């Protein structure tokens, strides 16, 4: 038996190879089979992907209802304490979020090379096993097993399941990247709408306070985990990548925004909105079907867009790093509020558990709405960055208001702040796949999206642990002054936490302003002495040359760009 050995260069070389390619190779037999949803009965249509993606994401979105497990789980494992949040079970959520991002980042290139069906099936299986292990951990009163089951195994399953439908949708719908991204992830928000009710009904409405249960906490994880698994596996059978050469309106998987039609050689295209091209070596004229329409295409030599980027180039680019930091800042607020909303409604705003579950569901609805509305608007307006700027500005304002609204027991204002933050939080998730596809091409979106989700994970694990530590210290301090402060001693328990998060939304807002999205800004070579460039409010290009601000005329910019594109196109012929 041969021994496994690392390539020369060791682990770093192996990692480099892992992220060096996203090429997906399929046989003619597989390509023929993928033209059918049900062989010989129903032909595949790209719009079938949308409901399948929603189903998978709804199951994954049950993660956002974890806060409904916090108090019942602490009572079941640690004993009764009048349903005061001890901030132990909440850490399972943060671990799951961390592993979620790491799994998505590491398996993103693997997903691109092996196809979405394998990714979705593996993710569903891991998530199912995670739920079963969690049920066992609760049953035997071992938080360690809960952390391993839901946090590590379940989190990994959620990570690969989440990106599995996003990648093919971005490739099948280059003409509707925002809508496709929004539909691909909106189900994640929907999962938090119904999950609190199913959890509460199965566990027992007032178990955290009274100890009276229905089916109980362990069986709840078994039942829901089994349901999620069946739905996710059925939906996984629909997922597939488009065939080689697939284009819509001249846009293929390599095209970045601003480079549409800039190919090194002319490429014959079929008379169809969505067309297929047959690459070199594929034979003679061939008839294919796309969206139930027949298109005849000619053999061509593929001419990749000269402005397309490899995965390694994308991940190492300045704009990707800026987008990574921006996304972290845009998502940390909503993530931490979602993890605590039911506890805040119950303990600070003094509402019953039914009301807390209702609020959690409404928050999930705002999250879902943001995932649909903002990406769709970005398609209509044909721009992405301004929506991230708006999101971070709104979150900054309402996060600044939130602590005061809780302290003053202003129920309506508190919920308004939380709902608006959740809306923009969801909008960021719905928008980021399309933004990444615009910047780096849909070919790389599975991997670039997977890596950028680690920003969300860092917010979940590091931000969550800091949040919990600050909360615990503040809780201990306020508890020691309970006699002095009275029954409302917990009103300020989250104030310090919300203040330090505010610094990140401000940072994200500033970074978002300077992310280059114009292809000319990103690719036009710098002139001698140029150190920095940006766009003035009037759209003119401004260069910082030898310490001086130089505003470039439109004519000068056009001439520079024309000269550069001719050189690039000539080099690719």
VEXGU-350539 format. One record per residue (C-alpha): z, y, x; residue in one letter. Coordinates in steps of 0.1 Angstrom, whole numbers. Last residue first. Layout:
residues N
+-------+-------+-------+------+
!    pz !    py !    px ! type !
+-------+-------+-------+------+
!     Z !     Y !     X !    A !
...
+-------+-------+-------+------+
This chain:
residues 573
+-------+-------+-------+------+
!    pz !    py !    px ! type !
+-------+-------+-------+------+
!  -295 !   368 !   -48 !    X !
!  -258 !   376 !   -44 !    X !
!  -261 !   401 !   -15 !    X !
!  -287 !   421 !   -34 !    X !
!  -264 !   423 !   -64 !    X !
!  -236 !   436 !   -42 !    X !
!  -258 !   462 !   -25 !    X !
!  -273 !   474 !   -57 !    X !
!  -238 !   476 !   -72 !    X !
!  -225 !   498 !   -44 !    X !
!  -254 !   523 !   -45 !    X !
!  -251 !   526 !   -83 !    X !
!  -214 !   530 !   -81 !    X !
!  -216 !   558 !   -55 !    X !
!  -244 !   576 !   -74 !    X !
!  -224 !   573 !  -107 !    X !
!  -193 !   587 !   -90 !    X !
!  -212 !   617 !   -76 !    X !
!  -228 !   624 !  -110 !    X !
!  -195 !   622 !  -127 !    X !
!  -180 !   647 !  -103 !    X !
!  -152 !   635 !   -80 !    X !
!  -119 !   654 !   -81 !    X !
!  -104 !   656 !   -46 !    X !
!   -67 !   658 !   -41 !    X !
!   -58 !   664 !    -4 !    X !
!   -35 !   644 !    18 !    X !
!   -63 !   630 !    40 !    X !
!   -82 !   620 !     8 !    X !
!   -63 !   614 !   -25 !    X !
!   -91 !   606 !   -49 !    X !
!   -95 !   617 !   -85 !    X !
!  -120 !   601 !  -108 !    X !
!  -127 !   621 !  -140 !    X !
!  -115 !   607 !  -173 !    X !
!  -103 !   640 !  -187 !    X !
!   -67 !   629 !  -183 !    X !
!   -73 !   624 !  -146 !    X !
!   -81 !   589 !  -134 !    X !
!   -65 !   576 !  -102 !    X !
!   -72 !   571 !   -65 !    X !
!   -52 !   565 !   -34 !    X !
!   -55 !   566 !     4 !    X !
!   -90 !   579 !    11 !    X !
!   -96 !   589 !    47 !    X !
!  -132 !   575 !    47 !    X !
!  -143 !   565 !    13 !    X !
!  -127 !   537 !    -6 !    X !
!  -149 !   509 !   -18 !    X !
!  -156 !   507 !   -56 !    X !
!  -140 !   476 !   -69 !    X !
!  -108 !   485 !   -89 !    X !
!  -116 !   521 !   -98 !    X !
!  -151 !   512 !  -107 !    X !
!  -140 !   483 !  -128 !    X !
!  -118 !   506 !  -148 !    X !
!   -84 !   488 !  -154 !    X !
!   -63 !   503 !  -126 !    X !
!   -26 !   500 !  -135 !    X !
!   -11 !   535 !  -129 !    X !
!     4 !   543 !  -163 !    X !
!    18 !   508 !  -167 !    X !
!    40 !   513 !  -137 !    X !
!    58 !   543 !  -152 !    X !
!    64 !   525 !  -185 !    X !
!    77 !   494 !  -167 !    X !
!   102 !   514 !  -148 !    X !
!   115 !   531 !  -180 !    X !
!   117 !   497 !  -197 !    X !
!   136 !   484 !  -167 !    X !
!   162 !   512 !  -167 !    X !
!   170 !   505 !  -204 !    X !
!   181 !   470 !  -196 !    X !
!   211 !   485 !  -178 !    X !
!   221 !   505 !  -208 !    X !
!   217 !   476 !  -233 !    X !
!   241 !   455 !  -213 !    X !
!   267 !   483 !  -210 !    X !
!   267 !   487 !  -248 !    X !
!   269 !   451 !  -258 !    X !
!   307 !   448 !  -264 !    X !
!   309 !   482 !  -279 !    X !
!   316 !   471 !  -315 !    X !
!   339 !   443 !  -305 !    X !
!   372 !   461 !  -310 !    X !
!   364 !   469 !  -346 !    X !
!   394 !   451 !  -360 !    X !
!   418 !   474 !  -342 !    X !
!   412 !   493 !  -309 !    X !
!   448 !   494 !  -297 !    X !
!   458 !   459 !  -307 !    X !
!   424 !   446 !  -294 !    X !
!   428 !   462 !  -260 !    X !
!   429 !   429 !  -240 !    X !
!   401 !   417 !  -262 !    X !
!   380 !   447 !  -252 !    X !
!   384 !   438 !  -215 !    X !
!   377 !   401 !  -220 !    X !
!   346 !   409 !  -241 !    X !
!   334 !   434 !  -215 !    X !
!   337 !   407 !  -188 !    X !
!   320 !   381 !  -209 !    X !
!   292 !   405 !  -220 !    X !
!   285 !   416 !  -184 !    X !
!   283 !   379 !  -174 !    X !
!   261 !   370 !  -203 !    X !
!   237 !   398 !  -197 !    X !
!   236 !   390 !  -160 !    X !
!   228 !   354 !  -169 !    X !
!   202 !   364 !  -194 !    X !
!   185 !   389 !  -171 !    X !
!   184 !   363 !  -144 !    X !
!   174 !   334 !  -167 !    X !
!   154 !   351 !  -194 !    X !
!   140 !   380 !  -175 !    X !
!   130 !   357 !  -147 !    X !
!   113 !   335 !  -174 !    X !
!    94 !   364 !  -188 !    X !
!    81 !   372 !  -153 !    X !
!    74 !   335 !  -149 !    X !
!    50 !   340 !  -178 !    X !
!    27 !   359 !  -154 !    X !
!    21 !   326 !  -135 !    X !
!     9 !   308 !  -166 !    X !
!   -13 !   336 !  -178 !    X !
!   -30 !   338 !  -144 !    X !
!   -34 !   300 !  -144 !    X !
!   -48 !   296 !  -179 !    X !
!   -67 !   329 !  -176 !    X !
!   -87 !   320 !  -145 !    X !
!  -120 !   312 !  -162 !    X !
!  -113 !   339 !  -188 !    X !
!  -122 !   366 !  -162 !    X !
!   -98 !   385 !  -139 !    X !
!   -92 !   419 !  -155 !    X !
!  -105 !   414 !  -190 !    X !
!   -91 !   378 !  -191 !    X !
!   -57 !   391 !  -180 !    X !
!   -57 !   418 !  -207 !    X !
!   -68 !   392 !  -233 !    X !
!   -39 !   369 !  -223 !    X !
!   -14 !   398 !  -222 !    X !
!   -20 !   412 !  -257 !    X !
!    -3 !   386 !  -279 !    X !
!    28 !   385 !  -256 !    X !
!    30 !   422 !  -254 !    X !
!    26 !   426 !  -291 !    X !
!    55 !   402 !  -297 !    X !
!    78 !   425 !  -277 !    X !
!    63 !   455 !  -295 !    X !
!    73 !   440 !  -329 !    X !
!   107 !   428 !  -316 !    X !
!   116 !   463 !  -304 !    X !
!   106 !   477 !  -338 !    X !
!   127 !   451 !  -356 !    X !
!   158 !   456 !  -334 !    X !
!   157 !   494 !  -337 !    X !
!   153 !   492 !  -375 !    X !
!   181 !   466 !  -377 !    X !
!   205 !   489 !  -359 !    X !
!   194 !   519 !  -380 !    X !
!   200 !   500 !  -413 !    X !
!   234 !   487 !  -403 !    X !
!   249 !   519 !  -390 !    X !
!   282 !   505 !  -377 !    X !
!   287 !   536 !  -356 !    X !
!   291 !   514 !  -325 !    X !
!   260 !   494 !  -335 !    X !
!   239 !   526 !  -340 !    X !
!   251 !   540 !  -307 !    X !
!   241 !   509 !  -288 !    X !
!   206 !   509 !  -303 !    X !
!   194 !   544 !  -298 !    X !
!   185 !   540 !  -261 !    X !
!   168 !   507 !  -269 !    X !
!   148 !   526 !  -296 !    X !
!   134 !   552 !  -272 !    X !
!   127 !   529 !  -243 !    X !
!   112 !   502 !  -265 !    X !
!    88 !   528 !  -280 !    X !
!    77 !   540 !  -246 !    X !
!    73 !   505 !  -233 !    X !
!    51 !   495 !  -263 !    X !
!    30 !   526 !  -262 !    X !
!    22 !   521 !  -225 !    X !
!    14 !   484 !  -232 !    X !
!    -9 !   495 !  -260 !    X !
!   -26 !   520 !  -237 !    X !
!   -35 !   492 !  -213 !    X !
!   -55 !   471 !  -237 !    X !
!   -88 !   488 !  -246 !    X !
!  -118 !   481 !  -268 !    X !
!  -105 !   502 !  -297 !    X !
!  -112 !   474 !  -323 !    X !
!  -103 !   447 !  -298 !    X !
!   -70 !   464 !  -289 !    X !
!   -63 !   468 !  -325 !    X !
!   -65 !   430 !  -329 !    X !
!   -42 !   425 !  -299 !    X !
!   -16 !   449 !  -315 !    X !
!   -17 !   435 !  -350 !    X !
!   -14 !   398 !  -344 !    X !
!    13 !   394 !  -318 !    X !
!    32 !   424 !  -333 !    X !
!    32 !   408 !  -367 !    X !
!    46 !   376 !  -352 !    X !
!    75 !   394 !  -335 !    X !
!    81 !   414 !  -367 !    X !
!    82 !   381 !  -386 !    X !
!   106 !   366 !  -361 !    X !
!   129 !   396 !  -366 !    X !
!   127 !   390 !  -403 !    X !
!   137 !   353 !  -397 !    X !
!   167 !   363 !  -375 !    X !
!   177 !   388 !  -402 !    X !
!   177 !   361 !  -428 !    X !
!   197 !   337 !  -406 !    X !
!   223 !   365 !  -401 !    X !
!   224 !   371 !  -438 !    X !
!   231 !   334 !  -445 !    X !
!   257 !   334 !  -418 !    X !
!   277 !   363 !  -434 !    X !
!   276 !   399 !  -423 !    X !
!   302 !   417 !  -402 !    X !
!   279 !   440 !  -383 !    X !
!   295 !   432 !  -349 !    X !
!   303 !   396 !  -353 !    X !
!   277 !   381 !  -377 !    X !
!   248 !   405 !  -372 !    X !
!   253 !   406 !  -335 !    X !
!   257 !   368 !  -332 !    X !
!   225 !   363 !  -352 !    X !
!   206 !   388 !  -330 !    X !
!   217 !   374 !  -296 !    X !
!   188 !   354 !  -282 !    X !
!   163 !   377 !  -299 !    X !
!   179 !   408 !  -284 !    X !
!   176 !   392 !  -249 !    X !
!   139 !   384 !  -252 !    X !
!   131 !   417 !  -269 !    X !
!   145 !   437 !  -240 !    X !
!   131 !   416 !  -212 !    X !
!    95 !   416 !  -225 !    X !
!    80 !   450 !  -214 !    X !
!    98 !   451 !  -181 !    X !
!    86 !   417 !  -170 !    X !
!    51 !   425 !  -183 !    X !
!    50 !   457 !  -162 !    X !
!    61 !   438 !  -131 !    X !
!    34 !   412 !  -135 !    X !
!     8 !   438 !  -144 !    X !
!    15 !   456 !  -111 !    X !
!    12 !   424 !   -92 !    X !
!   -21 !   417 !  -109 !    X !
!   -34 !   452 !  -102 !    X !
!   -27 !   448 !   -65 !    X !
!   -46 !   416 !   -62 !    X !
!   -31 !   384 !   -48 !    X !
!   -31 !   364 !   -81 !    X !
!   -67 !   374 !   -88 !    X !
!   -80 !   366 !   -53 !    X !
!   -64 !   332 !   -54 !    X !
!   -79 !   324 !   -88 !    X !
!  -113 !   334 !   -76 !    X !
!  -127 !   367 !   -88 !    X !
!  -159 !   376 !  -107 !    X !
!  -177 !   408 !   -97 !    X !
!  -208 !   391 !   -85 !    X !
!  -213 !   374 !  -119 !    X !
!  -223 !   339 !  -112 !    X !
!  -260 !   331 !  -113 !    X !
!  -265 !   296 !  -126 !    X !
!  -299 !   281 !  -119 !    X !
!  -315 !   276 !  -152 !    X !
!  -327 !   248 !  -174 !    X !
!  -339 !   261 !  -207 !    X !
!  -320 !   264 !  -240 !    X !
!  -327 !   255 !  -276 !    X !
!  -299 !   265 !  -300 !    X !
!  -289 !   247 !  -332 !    X !
!  -261 !   262 !  -353 !    X !
!  -230 !   243 !  -364 !    X !
!  -207 !   267 !  -344 !    X !
!  -227 !   257 !  -312 !    X !
!  -252 !   229 !  -313 !    X !
!  -275 !   218 !  -284 !    X !
!  -312 !   212 !  -279 !    X !
!  -323 !   206 !  -243 !    X !
!  -352 !   217 !  -221 !    X !
!  -354 !   196 !  -190 !    X !
!  -327 !   182 !  -167 !    X !
!  -291 !   192 !  -160 !    X !
!  -296 !   195 !  -122 !    X !
!  -293 !   233 !  -123 !    X !
!  -272 !   245 !  -153 !    X !
!  -281 !   242 !  -189 !    X !
!  -272 !   274 !  -207 !    X !
!  -254 !   274 !  -240 !    X !
!  -254 !   302 !  -266 !    X !
!  -231 !   320 !  -290 !    X !
!  -249 !   348 !  -308 !    X !
!  -281 !   327 !  -308 !    X !
!  -316 !   330 !  -295 !    X !
!  -311 !   310 !  -263 !    X !
!  -306 !   327 !  -230 !    X !
!  -327 !   328 !  -198 !    X !
!  -307 !   342 !  -168 !    X !
!  -319 !   372 !  -148 !    X !
!  -306 !   371 !  -113 !    X !
!  -276 !   386 !   -95 !    X !
!  -258 !   393 !  -127 !    X !
!  -243 !   426 !  -140 !    X !
!  -247 !   419 !  -177 !    X !
!  -211 !   425 !  -185 !    X !
!  -193 !   439 !  -154 !    X !
!  -170 !   464 !  -171 !    X !
!  -145 !   438 !  -182 !    X !
!  -146 !   407 !  -161 !    X !
!  -171 !   380 !  -166 !    X !
!  -165 !   345 !  -151 !    X !
!  -160 !   327 !  -184 !    X !
!  -192 !   340 !  -199 !    X !
!  -203 !   372 !  -215 !    X !
!  -239 !   377 !  -223 !    X !
!  -234 !   382 !  -260 !    X !
!  -214 !   350 !  -261 !    X !
!  -218 !   325 !  -233 !    X !
!  -214 !   288 !  -226 !    X !
!  -229 !   277 !  -193 !    X !
!  -208 !   246 !  -190 !    X !
!  -194 !   233 !  -223 !    X !
!  -165 !   251 !  -240 !    X !
!  -130 !   237 !  -233 !    X !
!  -112 !   214 !  -257 !    X !
!   -83 !   215 !  -282 !    X !
!   -87 !   197 !  -316 !    X !
!   -68 !   166 !  -305 !    X !
!   -38 !   187 !  -295 !    X !
!   -32 !   197 !  -331 !    X !
!   -23 !   161 !  -341 !    X !
!     0 !   158 !  -310 !    X !
!    18 !   191 !  -319 !    X !
!    23 !   182 !  -355 !    X !
!    38 !   148 !  -348 !    X !
!    60 !   161 !  -320 !    X !
!    74 !   190 !  -340 !    X !
!    84 !   167 !  -368 !    X !
!   102 !   143 !  -344 !    X !
!   121 !   172 !  -327 !    X !
!   131 !   186 !  -360 !    X !
!   146 !   152 !  -371 !    X !
!   163 !   143 !  -338 !    X !
!   176 !   178 !  -332 !    X !
!   191 !   180 !  -366 !    X !
!   206 !   145 !  -362 !    X !
!   228 !   158 !  -334 !    X !
!   240 !   189 !  -353 !    X !
!   251 !   174 !  -385 !    X !
!   234 !   159 !  -416 !    X !
!   255 !   182 !  -439 !    X !
!   284 !   197 !  -421 !    X !
!   318 !   212 !  -429 !    X !
!   335 !   225 !  -397 !    X !
!   346 !   257 !  -415 !    X !
!   335 !   285 !  -393 !    X !
!   306 !   271 !  -372 !    X !
!   297 !   246 !  -400 !    X !
!   291 !   273 !  -426 !    X !
!   256 !   264 !  -438 !    X !
!   255 !   228 !  -427 !    X !
!   235 !   213 !  -398 !    X !
!   204 !   203 !  -418 !    X !
!   203 !   234 !  -440 !    X !
!   211 !   258 !  -411 !    X !
!   185 !   243 !  -388 !    X !
!   158 !   243 !  -415 !    X !
!   166 !   279 !  -424 !    X !
!   168 !   292 !  -388 !    X !
!   135 !   274 !  -380 !    X !
!   115 !   292 !  -408 !    X !
!   109 !   326 !  -392 !    X !
!   115 !   317 !  -355 !    X !
!    85 !   294 !  -355 !    X !
!    63 !   322 !  -368 !    X !
!    68 !   342 !  -336 !    X !
!    54 !   314 !  -316 !    X !
!    27 !   310 !  -342 !    X !
!    13 !   344 !  -331 !    X !
!     4 !   330 !  -297 !    X !
!   -32 !   318 !  -300 !    X !
!   -38 !   340 !  -330 !    X !
!   -31 !   371 !  -309 !    X !
!   -50 !   359 !  -279 !    X !
!   -81 !   351 !  -300 !    X !
!   -79 !   384 !  -318 !    X !
!   -76 !   402 !  -284 !    X !
!  -104 !   382 !  -267 !    X !
!  -129 !   386 !  -296 !    X !
!  -163 !   385 !  -278 !    X !
!  -150 !   362 !  -251 !    X !
!  -140 !   338 !  -279 !    X !
!  -145 !   302 !  -266 !    X !
!  -130 !   309 !  -232 !    X !
!  -100 !   329 !  -244 !    X !
!   -94 !   302 !  -270 !    X !
!   -96 !   275 !  -244 !    X !
!   -68 !   291 !  -223 !    X !
!   -44 !   301 !  -250 !    X !
!   -43 !   266 !  -266 !    X !
!   -27 !   249 !  -236 !    X !
!    -6 !   279 !  -225 !    X !
!    23 !   273 !  -248 !    X !
!    23 !   235 !  -246 !    X !
!    27 !   237 !  -208 !    X !
!    57 !   259 !  -210 !    X !
!    73 !   242 !  -241 !    X !
!    73 !   208 !  -224 !    X !
!    89 !   223 !  -193 !    X !
!   116 !   239 !  -214 !    X !
!   123 !   207 !  -233 !    X !
!   129 !   188 !  -201 !    X !
!   148 !   215 !  -183 !    X !
!   168 !   235 !  -209 !    X !
!   167 !   212 !  -238 !    X !
!   176 !   180 !  -222 !    X !
!   192 !   191 !  -189 !    X !
!   213 !   219 !  -204 !    X !
!   222 !   196 !  -234 !    X !
!   232 !   169 !  -209 !    X !
!   255 !   192 !  -190 !    X !
!   270 !   204 !  -223 !    X !
!   284 !   170 !  -229 !    X !
!   301 !   163 !  -262 !    X !
!   287 !   128 !  -266 !    X !
!   268 !   137 !  -298 !    X !
!   258 !   171 !  -284 !    X !
!   243 !   155 !  -253 !    X !
!   226 !   128 !  -273 !    X !
!   209 !   154 !  -296 !    X !
!   199 !   174 !  -265 !    X !
!   184 !   143 !  -250 !    X !
!   163 !   137 !  -281 !    X !
!   152 !   173 !  -283 !    X !
!   141 !   172 !  -246 !    X !
!   122 !   140 !  -252 !    X !
!   102 !   157 !  -279 !    X !
!    95 !   187 !  -257 !    X !
!    83 !   165 !  -229 !    X !
!    60 !   146 !  -253 !    X !
!    46 !   177 !  -268 !    X !
!    39 !   192 !  -234 !    X !
!    21 !   161 !  -221 !    X !
!    -1 !   161 !  -252 !    X !
!    -8 !   198 !  -250 !    X !
!   -17 !   196 !  -213 !    X !
!   -39 !   165 !  -217 !    X !
!   -58 !   181 !  -246 !    X !
!   -62 !   215 !  -227 !    X !
!   -84 !   202 !  -200 !    X !
!   -79 !   186 !  -166 !    X !
!   -89 !   213 !  -140 !    X !
!   -77 !   243 !  -161 !    X !
!   -45 !   225 !  -170 !    X !
!   -38 !   217 !  -134 !    X !
!   -43 !   254 !  -125 !    X !
!   -17 !   264 !  -152 !    X !
!     7 !   236 !  -144 !    X !
!    28 !   255 !  -118 !    X !
!    29 !   288 !  -137 !    X !
!    35 !   272 !  -172 !    X !
!    62 !   250 !  -158 !    X !
!    79 !   279 !  -140 !    X !
!    77 !   300 !  -171 !    X !
!    92 !   274 !  -195 !    X !
!   118 !   264 !  -169 !    X !
!   132 !   299 !  -170 !    X !
!   130 !   302 !  -208 !    X !
!   148 !   268 !  -211 !    X !
!   175 !   280 !  -187 !    X !
!   180 !   312 !  -208 !    X !
!   182 !   293 !  -240 !    X !
!   208 !   269 !  -226 !    X !
!   228 !   300 !  -215 !    X !
!   232 !   309 !  -252 !    X !
!   253 !   277 !  -256 !    X !
!   280 !   292 !  -233 !    X !
!   283 !   328 !  -246 !    X !
!   317 !   322 !  -262 !    X !
!   305 !   337 !  -295 !    X !
!   334 !   339 !  -319 !    X !
!   331 !   314 !  -347 !    X !
!   369 !   312 !  -356 !    X !
!   376 !   294 !  -324 !    X !
!   368 !   257 !  -333 !    X !
!   362 !   231 !  -306 !    X !
!   342 !   230 !  -274 !    X !
!   314 !   205 !  -282 !    X !
!   309 !   209 !  -320 !    X !
!   323 !   244 !  -322 !    X !
!   301 !   256 !  -293 !    X !
!   271 !   239 !  -308 !    X !
!   276 !   255 !  -342 !    X !
!   280 !   290 !  -327 !    X !
!   249 !   289 !  -304 !    X !
!   226 !   268 !  -325 !    X !
!   213 !   297 !  -346 !    X !
!   206 !   316 !  -314 !    X !
!   181 !   290 !  -306 !    X !
!   157 !   303 !  -332 !    X !
!   133 !   317 !  -306 !    X !
!   128 !   282 !  -292 !    X !
!   114 !   271 !  -326 !    X !
!    84 !   291 !  -314 !    X !
!    71 !   260 !  -296 !    X !
!    65 !   243 !  -330 !    X !
!    49 !   274 !  -344 !    X !
!    28 !   276 !  -312 !    X !
!    13 !   242 !  -316 !    X !
!     4 !   248 !  -353 !    X !
!   -11 !   282 !  -345 !    X !
!   -33 !   268 !  -318 !    X !
!   -46 !   241 !  -341 !    X !
!   -53 !   268 !  -368 !    X !
!   -74 !   288 !  -342 !    X !
!   -92 !   260 !  -325 !    X !
!  -111 !   250 !  -356 !    X !
!  -129 !   283 !  -352 !    X !
!  -148 !   269 !  -322 !    X !
!  -166 !   245 !  -345 !    X !
!  -167 !   208 !  -337 !    X !
!  -190 !   186 !  -359 !    X !
!  -174 !   166 !  -387 !    X !
!  -185 !   130 !  -396 !    X !
!  -202 !   111 !  -368 !    X !
!  -172 !   115 !  -345 !    X !
!  -144 !   136 !  -361 !    X !
!  -142 !   170 !  -342 !    X !
!  -176 !   163 !  -327 !    X !
!  -194 !   182 !  -299 !    X !
!  -166 !   170 !  -276 !    X !
!  -181 !   135 !  -276 !    X !
!  -214 !   148 !  -260 !    X !
!  -195 !   166 !  -233 !    X !
!  -174 !   135 !  -227 !    X !
!  -205 !   114 !  -223 !    X !
!  -222 !   139 !  -201 !    X !
!  -192 !   137 !  -178 !    X !
!  -167 !   165 !  -174 !    X !
!  -156 !   186 !  -143 !    X !
!  -132 !   215 !  -147 !    X !
!  -131 !   239 !  -118 !    X !
!   -98 !   260 !  -116 !    X !
!   -97 !   261 !   -78 !    X !
!   -75 !   275 !   -50 !    X !
!   -41 !   273 !   -67 !    X !
!   -34 !   237 !   -60 !    X !
!   -51 !   239 !   -26 !    X !
!   -27 !   267 !   -16 !    X !
!     2 !   247 !   -28 !    X !
!    -9 !   217 !    -7 !    X !
!   -13 !   240 !    23 !    X !
!    22 !   254 !    17 !    X !
!    36 !   219 !    15 !    X !
!    24 !   207 !    48 !    X !
!    -2 !   224 !    70 !    X !
!   -23 !   193 !    74 !    X !
!   -23 !   176 !    41 !    X !
!     9 !   159 !    28 !    X !
!    11 !   122 !    30 !    X !
!    13 !    95 !     4 !    X !
!    16 !    61 !    20 !    X !
!   -10 !    34 !    14 !    X !
!     0 !     0 !     0 !    X !
+-------+-------+-------+------+
